[in-house]
């Protein structure tokens, strides 16, 4: 199966990702995403008037986020469009892309703007009134910290899902650390030649505004807060949980950032593309849910469903990207699909450059596109898990016209 909507080549972008409480921690994620969208459209000579629909993906509430996509679009100069907000934790990026694709495929849009943004830093503290509570007191939660540490269905933390999978499949700490070292080496390829790969979709150096948006507060040369490990250093780390296998070195870090992507009809995609000879088609999407507290298993059936919808097998895929909040994810993926670890996540992944939730999947898909373009075309797969033991996957194809 192929979808009608296409991604115009080069009509996507990402900010650098910064470790939480870093250079982007002071910015409202939606206002910041709108600013970046406006700037990136201008760099591509794309007027905001081209859009007739929009989708915003985010997972951490920000002040005024009640107004959703219309607010973001208005700030970005596209005040003519409306659209929905999508929230599916780490799977939000692919879900947002699918929502834009569906809008085009059903004939309601010709050019849709999809933007994903999140700021895990300084997450909101929420209070839920309860008139029947003792003395009328309500309940409260720290949106980021409390939800990272407790799934309300099983009362377990995210790391518990990785430990459950490691135990079930016999994945050792040593295997996880080997995967970490490989992933960090792959990311170094993106930094080669003055970050040539990253500059294909990130504007570098990247200027960070102050909270008012009127002054320059910092300038980033790339992703902020990256760790480069050594085998010796990783070997010294103890598992986070007693008796477990997952160390702090074998998992990603929360981050901040945003990313955007345009989807359009084939005719409009060709007009908007930076290179009309390059065609980016969506071949299949998949979603899945693993058993409770086994989140790292979910990307496997999601990938299988995306491949099945596309009428393909893993052997047809030239490039693969995964969301890997834990190194366990990639070890399991490699085993189950029979794909060597080194064939997956060239140029980088969320295990290395961090996990700002919604934009994580969008950036992964962008990197997948650029890797395939450098290869001269072919088929690509992205798959990744999300809170609630769910996952989303997408298969796309880079070809000529």
C-alpha positions as a Markdown table, in Angstrom:
| # | Residue | x | y | z |
|---|---|---|---|---|
| 1 | Unk | 0.0 | 0.0 | 0.0 |
| 2 | Unk | 1.1 | 3.6 | -0.7 |
| 3 | Unk | -0.4 | 6.7 | 0.6 |
| 4 | Unk | -1.1 | 9.7 | -1.7 |
| 5 | Unk | 0.6 | 12.3 | 0.5 |
| 6 | Unk | 4.3 | 12.9 | 0.0 |
| 7 | Unk | 7.0 | 14.8 | 1.9 |
| 8 | Unk | 8.6 | 17.5 | -0.2 |
| 9 | Unk | 12.4 | 17.0 | -0.1 |
| 10 | Unk | 14.0 | 19.5 | 2.2 |
| 11 | Unk | 10.7 | 20.7 | 3.6 |
| 12 | Unk | 11.5 | 19.6 | 7.2 |
| 13 | Unk | 13.7 | 20.9 | 10.0 |
| 14 | Unk | 14.8 | 20.3 | 13.6 |
| 15 | Unk | 16.4 | 22.4 | 16.3 |
| 16 | Unk | 19.4 | 20.9 | 18.1 |
| 17 | Unk | 18.3 | 18.8 | 21.0 |
| 18 | Unk | 19.5 | 20.0 | 24.4 |
| 19 | Unk | 19.7 | 18.0 | 27.6 |
| 20 | Unk | 17.1 | 19.1 | 30.1 |
| 21 | Unk | 17.7 | 22.2 | 32.2 |
| 22 | Unk | 20.0 | 23.2 | 29.4 |
| 23 | Unk | 20.0 | 26.0 | 26.8 |
| 24 | Unk | 16.3 | 25.7 | 25.8 |
| 25 | Unk | 14.9 | 25.2 | 29.3 |
| 26 | Unk | 13.6 | 28.8 | 29.6 |
| 27 | Unk | 11.5 | 28.8 | 26.5 |
| 28 | Unk | 7.8 | 28.0 | 26.1 |
| 29 | Unk | 7.9 | 25.0 | 23.8 |
| 30 | Unk | 5.0 | 26.1 | 21.6 |
| 31 | Unk | 6.1 | 29.7 | 21.2 |
| 32 | Unk | 9.6 | 28.5 | 20.5 |
| 33 | Unk | 8.4 | 26.0 | 17.9 |
| 34 | Unk | 6.4 | 28.7 | 16.1 |
| 35 | Unk | 9.5 | 31.0 | 16.0 |
| 36 | Unk | 11.6 | 28.2 | 14.5 |
| 37 | Unk | 8.8 | 27.3 | 12.0 |
| 38 | Unk | 8.6 | 30.9 | 10.8 |
| 39 | Unk | 12.4 | 31.1 | 10.4 |
| 40 | Unk | 12.8 | 27.8 | 8.6 |
| 41 | Unk | 10.0 | 28.6 | 6.2 |
| 42 | Unk | 11.7 | 31.9 | 5.4 |
| 43 | Unk | 15.0 | 30.1 | 4.8 |
| 44 | Unk | 13.3 | 27.9 | 2.2 |
| 45 | Unk | 11.4 | 30.8 | 0.6 |
| 46 | Unk | 8.1 | 29.1 | 1.6 |
| 47 | Unk | 5.2 | 31.5 | 2.4 |
| 48 | Unk | 3.0 | 30.5 | 5.3 |
| 49 | Unk | 0.0 | 31.0 | 3.0 |
| 50 | Unk | 0.7 | 27.7 | 1.3 |
| 51 | Unk | -0.8 | 25.7 | 4.2 |
| 52 | Unk | -4.5 | 24.7 | 4.5 |
| 53 | Unk | -4.2 | 22.5 | 7.5 |
| 54 | Unk | -1.9 | 21.9 | 10.5 |
| 55 | Unk | -1.1 | 19.3 | 13.1 |
| 56 | Unk | 0.7 | 20.0 | 16.4 |
| 57 | Unk | 2.2 | 17.2 | 18.4 |
| 58 | Unk | 3.4 | 17.7 | 22.0 |
| 59 | Unk | 3.3 | 15.8 | 25.3 |
| 60 | Unk | 4.2 | 18.2 | 28.1 |
| 61 | Unk | 1.7 | 21.0 | 28.7 |
| 62 | Unk | 2.9 | 24.6 | 28.3 |
| 63 | Unk | 1.2 | 27.8 | 29.4 |
| 64 | Unk | -1.6 | 28.6 | 26.9 |
| 65 | Unk | -1.3 | 25.2 | 25.2 |
| 66 | Unk | -5.2 | 25.0 | 25.5 |
| 67 | Unk | -5.1 | 26.9 | 22.2 |
| 68 | Unk | -3.0 | 24.2 | 20.5 |
| 69 | Unk | -2.3 | 24.3 | 16.8 |
| 70 | Unk | -4.2 | 27.5 | 16.0 |
| 71 | Unk | -2.0 | 29.4 | 18.5 |
| 72 | Unk | 1.2 | 27.9 | 17.1 |
| 73 | Unk | 0.1 | 28.5 | 13.5 |
| 74 | Unk | -0.9 | 32.1 | 14.2 |
| 75 | Unk | 2.5 | 32.8 | 15.8 |
| 76 | Unk | 4.2 | 31.2 | 12.8 |
| 77 | Unk | 2.3 | 33.4 | 10.3 |
| 78 | Unk | -0.2 | 30.8 | 9.2 |
| 79 | Unk | -3.2 | 32.3 | 10.9 |
| 80 | Unk | -5.5 | 30.9 | 8.1 |
| 81 | Unk | -5.2 | 27.3 | 9.2 |
| 82 | Unk | -6.8 | 25.2 | 12.0 |
| 83 | Unk | -6.0 | 21.7 | 13.0 |
| 84 | Unk | -5.7 | 19.2 | 15.8 |
| 85 | Unk | -3.3 | 18.5 | 18.6 |
| 86 | Unk | -1.8 | 15.0 | 18.9 |
| 87 | Unk | -0.3 | 13.5 | 22.1 |
| 88 | Unk | 1.1 | 10.0 | 22.3 |
| 89 | Unk | 4.2 | 10.4 | 24.3 |
| 90 | Unk | 7.3 | 9.2 | 22.4 |
| 91 | Unk | 5.2 | 8.0 | 19.5 |
| 92 | Unk | 3.8 | 11.5 | 18.9 |
| 93 | Unk | 6.1 | 12.3 | 16.0 |
| 94 | Unk | 4.9 | 9.4 | 13.8 |
| 95 | Unk | 1.4 | 9.9 | 14.9 |
| 96 | Unk | 1.5 | 13.5 | 14.0 |
| 97 | Unk | 2.9 | 12.7 | 10.5 |
| 98 | Unk | 0.2 | 10.1 | 10.0 |
| 99 | Unk | -2.5 | 12.7 | 11.0 |
| 100 | Unk | -1.1 | 15.1 | 8.3 |
| 101 | Unk | -0.9 | 12.4 | 5.7 |
| 102 | Unk | -4.5 | 11.3 | 6.4 |
| 103 | Unk | -5.8 | 14.8 | 6.0 |
| 104 | Unk | -4.1 | 15.0 | 2.5 |
| 105 | Unk | -5.2 | 11.5 | 1.5 |
| 106 | Unk | -8.9 | 12.2 | 2.3 |
| 107 | Unk | -8.9 | 15.3 | 0.2 |
| 108 | Unk | -9.2 | 17.8 | 3.0 |
| 109 | Unk | -5.8 | 19.3 | 2.5 |
| 110 | Unk | -3.2 | 19.9 | -0.2 |
| 111 | Unk | -0.4 | 21.2 | 2.0 |
| 112 | Unk | -0.3 | 20.4 | 5.7 |
| 113 | Unk | 2.1 | 21.7 | 8.3 |
| 114 | Unk | 3.1 | 19.3 | 11.0 |
| 115 | Unk | 5.1 | 20.5 | 14.0 |
| 116 | Unk | 6.2 | 18.6 | 17.1 |
| 117 | Unk | 7.6 | 20.3 | 20.2 |
| 118 | Unk | 8.3 | 19.5 | 23.8 |
| 119 | Unk | 10.2 | 20.8 | 26.8 |
| 120 | Unk | 10.8 | 18.2 | 29.4 |
| 121 | Unk | 12.7 | 20.9 | 31.5 |
| 122 | Unk | 10.7 | 22.7 | 34.1 |
| 123 | Unk | 7.6 | 20.6 | 33.5 |
| 124 | Unk | 4.4 | 21.9 | 35.0 |
| 125 | Unk | 3.2 | 21.1 | 38.5 |
| 126 | Unk | -0.5 | 20.4 | 38.2 |
| 127 | Unk | -3.2 | 20.6 | 40.8 |
| 128 | Unk | -6.5 | 18.7 | 40.4 |
| 129 | Unk | -9.3 | 20.1 | 42.5 |
| 130 | Unk | -11.4 | 17.5 | 44.5 |
| 131 | Unk | -14.2 | 19.0 | 46.6 |
| 132 | Unk | -14.7 | 15.6 | 48.2 |
| 133 | Unk | -11.1 | 15.4 | 49.4 |
| 134 | Unk | -10.2 | 15.8 | 53.1 |
| 135 | Unk | -10.7 | 19.5 | 53.7 |
| 136 | Unk | -11.5 | 20.0 | 50.1 |
| 137 | Unk | -7.9 | 19.3 | 49.1 |
| 138 | Unk | -7.1 | 17.9 | 45.7 |
| 139 | Unk | -4.5 | 15.8 | 44.0 |
| 140 | Unk | -1.3 | 17.0 | 42.3 |
| 141 | Unk | 1.4 | 15.8 | 40.0 |
| 142 | Unk | 4.7 | 16.9 | 38.5 |
| 143 | Unk | 3.9 | 16.1 | 34.9 |
| 144 | Unk | 7.3 | 15.0 | 33.8 |
| 145 | Unk | 8.8 | 13.5 | 36.9 |
| 146 | Unk | 5.8 | 11.6 | 38.2 |
| 147 | Unk | 4.8 | 10.2 | 34.9 |
| 148 | Unk | 8.3 | 9.0 | 34.1 |
| 149 | Unk | 8.4 | 7.2 | 37.4 |
| 150 | Unk | 4.9 | 5.7 | 37.5 |
| 151 | Unk | 2.6 | 4.1 | 34.9 |
| 152 | Unk | -0.9 | 4.4 | 36.5 |
| 153 | Unk | -1.9 | 0.9 | 35.2 |
| 154 | Unk | 0.9 | -1.0 | 36.8 |
| 155 | Unk | 2.5 | 1.5 | 39.2 |
| 156 | Unk | 5.9 | 0.8 | 37.6 |
| 157 | Unk | 8.5 | 3.2 | 36.3 |
| 158 | Unk | 9.8 | 3.3 | 32.7 |
| 159 | Unk | 13.0 | 1.6 | 33.6 |
| 160 | Unk | 11.0 | -1.4 | 35.0 |
| 161 | Unk | 9.7 | -2.1 | 31.5 |
| 162 | Unk | 13.3 | -2.3 | 30.2 |
| 163 | Unk | 14.3 | -4.6 | 33.1 |
| 164 | Unk | 11.4 | -6.8 | 32.4 |
| 165 | Unk | 12.4 | -7.2 | 28.7 |
| 166 | Unk | 16.0 | -7.7 | 29.6 |
| 167 | Unk | 15.2 | -10.5 | 32.0 |
| 168 | Unk | 12.7 | -12.1 | 29.6 |
| 169 | Unk | 15.1 | -12.2 | 26.7 |
| 170 | Unk | 18.3 | -12.6 | 28.6 |
| 171 | Unk | 19.9 | -9.3 | 27.5 |
| 172 | Unk | 23.0 | -8.5 | 29.6 |
| 173 | Unk | 24.5 | -5.3 | 30.7 |
| 174 | Unk | 27.5 | -6.0 | 28.6 |
| 175 | Unk | 25.4 | -6.3 | 25.5 |
| 176 | Unk | 23.6 | -3.1 | 26.3 |
| 177 | Unk | 26.9 | -1.2 | 26.7 |
| 178 | Unk | 28.3 | -2.6 | 23.4 |
| 179 | Unk | 25.2 | -1.1 | 21.7 |
| 180 | Unk | 25.8 | 2.2 | 23.5 |
| 181 | Unk | 29.4 | 2.5 | 22.2 |
| 182 | Unk | 28.3 | 1.6 | 18.7 |
| 183 | Unk | 25.5 | 4.2 | 18.7 |
| 184 | Unk | 27.8 | 6.9 | 19.9 |
| 185 | Unk | 30.3 | 6.1 | 17.2 |
| 186 | Unk | 27.5 | 6.3 | 14.6 |
| 187 | Unk | 26.6 | 9.7 | 15.9 |
| 188 | Unk | 30.2 | 10.9 | 15.4 |
| 189 | Unk | 29.7 | 10.4 | 11.7 |
| 190 | Unk | 27.0 | 13.1 | 11.8 |
| 191 | Unk | 29.6 | 15.4 | 13.3 |
| 192 | Unk | 32.2 | 14.8 | 10.6 |
| 193 | Unk | 33.1 | 17.6 | 8.2 |
| 194 | Unk | 31.8 | 20.3 | 10.6 |
| 195 | Unk | 28.5 | 18.5 | 11.2 |
| 196 | Unk | 27.7 | 18.2 | 7.5 |
| 197 | Unk | 25.0 | 15.6 | 8.1 |
| 198 | Unk | 23.3 | 17.6 | 10.8 |
| 199 | Unk | 23.4 | 20.8 | 8.7 |
| 200 | Unk | 21.2 | 19.0 | 6.1 |
| 201 | Unk | 18.2 | 19.7 | 8.4 |
| 202 | Unk | 19.4 | 21.8 | 11.4 |
| 203 | Unk | 20.4 | 25.4 | 11.0 |
| 204 | Unk | 23.9 | 25.6 | 12.6 |
| 205 | Unk | 25.1 | 27.6 | 14.4 |
| 206 | Unk | 21.7 | 27.9 | 16.1 |
| 207 | Unk | 20.7 | 31.0 | 17.9 |
| 208 | Unk | 18.8 | 30.7 | 21.1 |
| 209 | Unk | 16.6 | 33.6 | 22.1 |
| 210 | Unk | 15.9 | 34.8 | 25.6 |
| 211 | Unk | 12.5 | 34.4 | 27.2 |
| 212 | Unk | 11.3 | 37.7 | 25.6 |
| 213 | Unk | 12.3 | 36.5 | 22.2 |
| 214 | Unk | 14.0 | 39.9 | 21.5 |
| 215 | Unk | 17.6 | 39.1 | 22.6 |
| 216 | Unk | 20.1 | 36.4 | 21.8 |
| 217 | Unk | 20.8 | 34.3 | 24.9 |
| 218 | Unk | 23.1 | 31.6 | 23.5 |
| 219 | Unk | 24.5 | 30.1 | 20.3 |
| 220 | Unk | 24.6 | 26.3 | 19.9 |
| 221 | Unk | 27.1 | 24.6 | 17.5 |
| 222 | Unk | 25.0 | 21.4 | 17.7 |
| 223 | Unk | 23.2 | 19.1 | 20.1 |
| 224 | Unk | 23.9 | 20.0 | 23.7 |
| 225 | Unk | 24.7 | 17.6 | 26.5 |
| 226 | Unk | 26.0 | 14.6 | 24.5 |
| 227 | Unk | 27.9 | 12.0 | 26.4 |
| 228 | Unk | 30.7 | 10.0 | 24.8 |
| 229 | Unk | 31.4 | 6.9 | 26.7 |
| 230 | Unk | 34.3 | 4.5 | 27.1 |
| 231 | Unk | 34.1 | 0.8 | 27.6 |
| 232 | Unk | 36.0 | 1.2 | 30.8 |
| 233 | Unk | 33.7 | 3.9 | 32.1 |
| 234 | Unk | 30.6 | 2.0 | 31.3 |
| 235 | Unk | 31.9 | -1.1 | 32.9 |
| 236 | Unk | 32.3 | 0.8 | 36.2 |
| 237 | Unk | 28.6 | 1.7 | 36.3 |
| 238 | Unk | 26.2 | -0.3 | 38.5 |
| 239 | Unk | 22.6 | -1.0 | 37.5 |
| 240 | Unk | 20.2 | 1.7 | 38.6 |
| 241 | Unk | 18.0 | -0.9 | 40.3 |
| 242 | Unk | 19.5 | -3.6 | 42.6 |
| 243 | Unk | 19.8 | -6.9 | 40.8 |
| 244 | Unk | 19.0 | -5.3 | 37.4 |
| 245 | Unk | 20.9 | -4.8 | 34.2 |
| 246 | Unk | 20.1 | -1.2 | 33.1 |
| 247 | Unk | 22.7 | 1.4 | 34.0 |
| 248 | Unk | 22.5 | 5.2 | 33.5 |
| 249 | Unk | 24.9 | 4.7 | 30.6 |
| 250 | Unk | 22.5 | 2.3 | 28.9 |
| 251 | Unk | 19.6 | 4.7 | 28.6 |
| 252 | Unk | 18.8 | 8.1 | 27.1 |
| 253 | Unk | 18.3 | 11.5 | 28.8 |
| 254 | Unk | 15.3 | 13.8 | 28.8 |
| 255 | Unk | 15.8 | 16.8 | 26.4 |
| 256 | Unk | 14.2 | 19.8 | 24.8 |
| 257 | Unk | 13.6 | 20.8 | 21.2 |
| 258 | Unk | 11.2 | 20.9 | 18.3 |
| 259 | Unk | 11.0 | 19.7 | 14.7 |
| 260 | Unk | 8.7 | 20.2 | 11.7 |
| 261 | Unk | 7.7 | 18.6 | 8.5 |
| 262 | Unk | 5.4 | 19.4 | 5.5 |
| 263 | Unk | 3.2 | 16.8 | 3.8 |
| 264 | Unk | 1.4 | 17.6 | 0.5 |
| 265 | Unk | -0.3 | 16.1 | -2.5 |
| 266 | Unk | 2.2 | 14.8 | -5.1 |
| 267 | Unk | 1.8 | 17.8 | -7.3 |
| 268 | Unk | 2.3 | 20.3 | -4.5 |
| 269 | Unk | 5.2 | 18.3 | -3.1 |
| 270 | Unk | 7.0 | 18.5 | -6.4 |
| 271 | Unk | 6.5 | 22.3 | -6.5 |
| 272 | Unk | 7.7 | 22.8 | -2.9 |
| 273 | Unk | 10.7 | 20.3 | -3.0 |
| 274 | Unk | 14.2 | 21.6 | -2.9 |
| 275 | Unk | 15.0 | 19.0 | -5.5 |
| 276 | Unk | 12.0 | 18.0 | -7.6 |
| 277 | Unk | 13.8 | 14.9 | -8.8 |
| 278 | Unk | 13.7 | 13.4 | -5.3 |
| 279 | Unk | 10.4 | 11.9 | -4.3 |
| 280 | Unk | 9.5 | 10.9 | -0.7 |
| 281 | Unk | 6.6 | 8.5 | -0.5 |
| 282 | Unk | 4.9 | 7.0 | 2.5 |
| 283 | Unk | 4.5 | 3.3 | 2.1 |
| 284 | Unk | 3.1 | 2.0 | 5.4 |
| 285 | Unk | 2.3 | 2.8 | 9.0 |
| 286 | Unk | 2.0 | 0.5 | 12.0 |
| 287 | Unk | 0.9 | 0.7 | 15.6 |
| 288 | Unk | 1.1 | -1.9 | 18.3 |
| 289 | Unk | 0.9 | -2.4 | 22.1 |
| 290 | Unk | 3.0 | -4.8 | 24.1 |
| 291 | Unk | 1.8 | -6.5 | 27.3 |
| 292 | Unk | 1.7 | -4.3 | 30.4 |
| 293 | Unk | 5.3 | -3.2 | 31.5 |
| 294 | Unk | 7.0 | -4.6 | 28.4 |
| 295 | Unk | 7.3 | -1.4 | 26.5 |
| 296 | Unk | 10.6 | -2.2 | 24.5 |
| 297 | Unk | 8.8 | -5.1 | 22.8 |
| 298 | Unk | 6.2 | -2.9 | 21.2 |
| 299 | Unk | 8.3 | -1.6 | 18.3 |
| 300 | Unk | 8.6 | -5.1 | 16.9 |
| 301 | Unk | 5.0 | -5.7 | 16.0 |
| 302 | Unk | 4.6 | -2.1 | 15.0 |
| 303 | Unk | 7.4 | -2.5 | 12.5 |
| 304 | Unk | 5.9 | -5.8 | 11.3 |
| 305 | Unk | 2.6 | -4.1 | 10.6 |
| 306 | Unk | 4.1 | -1.2 | 8.8 |
| 307 | Unk | 6.1 | -3.5 | 6.6 |
| 308 | Unk | 3.0 | -5.7 | 6.0 |
| 309 | Unk | 1.0 | -2.7 | 5.0 |
| 310 | Unk | 3.8 | -1.7 | 2.5 |
| 311 | Unk | 3.9 | -5.3 | 1.2 |
| 312 | Unk | 7.6 | -5.6 | 2.2 |
| 313 | Unk | 9.9 | -7.6 | 4.5 |
| 314 | Unk | 12.8 | -6.4 | 6.6 |
| 315 | Unk | 15.1 | -7.7 | 3.9 |
| 316 | Unk | 13.8 | -5.0 | 1.5 |
| 317 | Unk | 14.8 | -2.1 | 3.9 |
| 318 | Unk | 18.0 | -0.2 | 3.2 |
| 319 | Unk | 18.1 | 2.0 | 6.2 |
| 320 | Unk | 16.5 | 1.6 | 9.7 |
| 321 | Unk | 16.1 | 4.0 | 12.6 |
| 322 | Unk | 14.7 | 3.2 | 16.0 |
| 323 | Unk | 13.8 | 5.1 | 19.1 |
| 324 | Unk | 15.9 | 3.6 | 21.8 |
| 325 | Unk | 15.2 | 5.1 | 25.2 |
| 326 | Unk | 17.1 | 2.0 | 26.5 |
| 327 | Unk | 19.9 | 0.1 | 24.7 |
| 328 | Unk | 17.8 | -3.0 | 25.4 |
| 329 | Unk | 15.4 | -1.9 | 22.6 |
| 330 | Unk | 18.1 | -2.2 | 19.9 |
| 331 | Unk | 19.5 | -5.4 | 21.2 |
| 332 | Unk | 16.0 | -7.0 | 21.1 |
| 333 | Unk | 15.3 | -5.5 | 17.6 |
| 334 | Unk | 18.5 | -6.9 | 16.2 |
| 335 | Unk | 17.8 | -10.3 | 17.6 |
| 336 | Unk | 14.2 | -10.6 | 16.5 |
| 337 | Unk | 14.7 | -9.2 | 13.0 |
| 338 | Unk | 18.1 | -10.7 | 12.4 |
| 339 | Unk | 19.5 | -7.3 | 11.6 |
| 340 | Unk | 23.1 | -6.5 | 12.7 |
| 341 | Unk | 23.2 | -3.7 | 15.2 |
| 342 | Unk | 25.6 | -1.7 | 12.9 |
| 343 | Unk | 22.9 | -1.6 | 10.2 |
| 344 | Unk | 20.6 | 0.4 | 12.5 |
| 345 | Unk | 20.7 | 4.1 | 13.5 |
| 346 | Unk | 23.5 | 5.4 | 11.3 |
| 347 | Unk | 24.3 | 9.1 | 12.1 |
| 348 | Unk | 22.5 | 9.1 | 15.4 |
| 349 | Unk | 19.5 | 8.2 | 17.5 |
| 350 | Unk | 17.6 | 9.2 | 20.6 |
| 351 | Unk | 19.8 | 7.0 | 22.8 |
| 352 | Unk | 22.6 | 9.6 | 22.1 |
| 353 | Unk | 21.0 | 12.9 | 21.3 |
| 354 | Unk | 18.3 | 12.7 | 23.8 |
| 355 | Unk | 14.6 | 12.3 | 24.2 |
| 356 | Unk | 12.3 | 15.4 | 24.0 |
| 357 | Unk | 9.3 | 13.2 | 23.5 |
| 358 | Unk | 7.2 | 14.5 | 20.6 |
| 359 | Unk | 10.0 | 15.8 | 18.2 |
| 360 | Unk | 12.1 | 12.7 | 18.8 |
| 361 | Unk | 10.2 | 10.7 | 16.1 |
| 362 | Unk | 10.1 | 13.6 | 13.7 |
| 363 | Unk | 13.8 | 14.1 | 13.8 |
| 364 | Unk | 14.4 | 10.3 | 13.4 |
| 365 | Unk | 12.3 | 10.3 | 10.3 |
| 366 | Unk | 14.1 | 13.3 | 8.9 |
| 367 | Unk | 17.5 | 11.6 | 9.5 |
| 368 | Unk | 16.1 | 8.5 | 7.8 |
| 369 | Unk | 15.2 | 10.5 | 4.8 |
| 370 | Unk | 18.6 | 12.1 | 4.6 |
| 371 | Unk | 20.5 | 8.8 | 5.0 |
| 372 | Unk | 18.5 | 7.3 | 2.1 |
| 373 | Unk | 19.1 | 10.3 | -0.1 |
| 374 | Unk | 22.9 | 10.0 | 0.6 |
| 375 | Unk | 22.5 | 6.3 | -0.4 |
| 376 | Unk | 20.9 | 7.2 | -3.7 |
| 377 | Unk | 17.4 | 6.2 | -2.6 |
| 378 | Unk | 15.7 | 3.1 | -1.3 |
| 379 | Unk | 13.3 | 2.0 | 1.5 |
| 380 | Unk | 13.5 | 3.1 | 5.1 |
| 381 | Unk | 11.9 | 2.0 | 8.4 |
| 382 | Unk | 11.5 | 3.9 | 11.6 |
| 383 | Unk | 10.0 | 2.3 | 14.7 |
| 384 | Unk | 9.8 | 3.4 | 18.3 |
| 385 | Unk | 8.0 | 2.7 | 21.6 |
| 386 | Unk | 6.0 | 5.0 | 23.8 |
| 387 | Unk | 4.5 | 5.2 | 27.3 |
| 388 | Unk | 1.7 | 2.8 | 27.8 |
| 389 | Unk | 3.6 | 0.0 | 26.1 |
| 390 | Unk | 2.7 | 1.3 | 22.7 |
| 391 | Unk | 4.7 | 1.9 | 19.5 |
| 392 | Unk | 4.4 | 3.5 | 16.1 |
| 393 | Unk | 6.3 | 2.7 | 12.9 |
| 394 | Unk | 6.5 | 4.1 | 9.4 |
| 395 | Unk | 8.0 | 2.8 | 6.1 |
| 396 | Unk | 9.0 | 5.4 | 3.5 |
| 397 | Unk | 10.6 | 5.3 | 0.1 |
| 398 | Unk | 13.1 | 7.7 | -1.6 |
| 399 | Unk | 13.0 | 7.5 | -5.3 |
| 400 | Unk | 13.0 | 9.6 | -8.5 |
| 401 | Unk | 10.2 | 11.0 | -10.6 |
